[in-house]
Amino acid sequence: MEAFTISPDETLLLVLTGGLLLIQVLFYLILYLRIPRHNHAAAESGIPFADDYPPLSVIIYAHESYEDLKQNLPLILEQDYPSFEVIVITDGVDDGTIDYLTRLRTQYPHLYHSFIPDSSKYISHKKLGLTLGIRAAHHDWVVTTDTGYHPRSNQWLRLLARNFTPDTQVVLGYSGYERGKGWLHKRIAFDNLFTHIRCLGFALGGHPYMGFGRNMAYRKDLYYQHKGFSGHLNLLRGEDDLFINRVANGNNTRVETQAEAVMLRCPCTRAKDWREEKIGYASTARFYRGMQRYEAGLETLTRLLFHAAWMITAAICTLHAHWLGTGIAASAFLLRLTLQGYVINKNAKTLGESRRYYLTLPVFDLLQPVQSLRWKLICLLRKKSEFLCK
């Protein structure tokens, strides 16, 4: 009967493990399942959408991005949408981009382009480029994306625009990666998926706190009302997450979750590029307003504590040959893993991701918060001037 004995200390550890498991289950069932639930409601006509498609302006900032524009811009210009314009603002050394855009305009008269003067200093060129594009826009709604991204379908703009109801001022969308090979890409793809699940989940719950500039829309009047990016002009970035953090709320923001409205980019092949992008977001996270940042931190903390609790409990119970305690601790891990696998892969399917996560899930589950801590530590160690415009 020794195998079915549990000591008071082991009981306490099991209770702690169960409490942490409960918190994790609530996060996954309430927050991380919102995208599939929203998509199902939309398919069942449970969400009211706008009846018309107002004209809109797509704004793209291009920094020496000839190859990216050549590959992705035609897919944006050929969207199945009644009336829209595409405005490209170029920056940096001309690598053939201007000549390409000039030639392309003969085929697509709704394409316009301008450039950032070389004399512009002490301000983020991307913020300046977007500002120039918004000022040049002829329409009330502006859609932003990046040169490295292309829409999965020609319905991208239509699906964003169906959310342009009278009360809506911000629409957030998903941006992912085309399927690639290699460990690096798998890490990046999972981190991107999980970050969006969390970010868009908060927005669907009425508490938006950030957005991603490669797939979002907002009213031009909203931009002017909040004086654009004036609150963080000295920062190199923040034109998407900090701007949305300041202007979005539960009453004026909607989320588009259809797979056909996803923006995609080629797999990332250089760890340095991904690292700098993540460090950039980490550098602005301290400026976020709202409790969402702390709620996300609570999920991460309880996740790590849960793994520590069940492993310590299982180890102690095994050492004392208390197999019942070992089985309960292992069952707690398997229960969470099963739920997590269902939720993560349900989101991946909903958003049109081709990759699924099974055997790699426990590894990425622990690696993702470690990576986030790494980005934050790098931010602390770097000089603050590195994140400021010069």
Beta strands, then each sheet from edge to edge (+ up, - down):
strand 1: 56-63
strand 2: 84-91
strand 3: 111-115
strand 4: 141-146
strand 5: 149-151
strand 6: 170-172
strand 7: 175-177
strand 8: 216-219
strand 9: 253-255
strand 10: 263-265
sheet 1: 3+ 2+ 1+ 4+ 8- 6+ 9+
sheet 2: 5+ 10- 7-
end
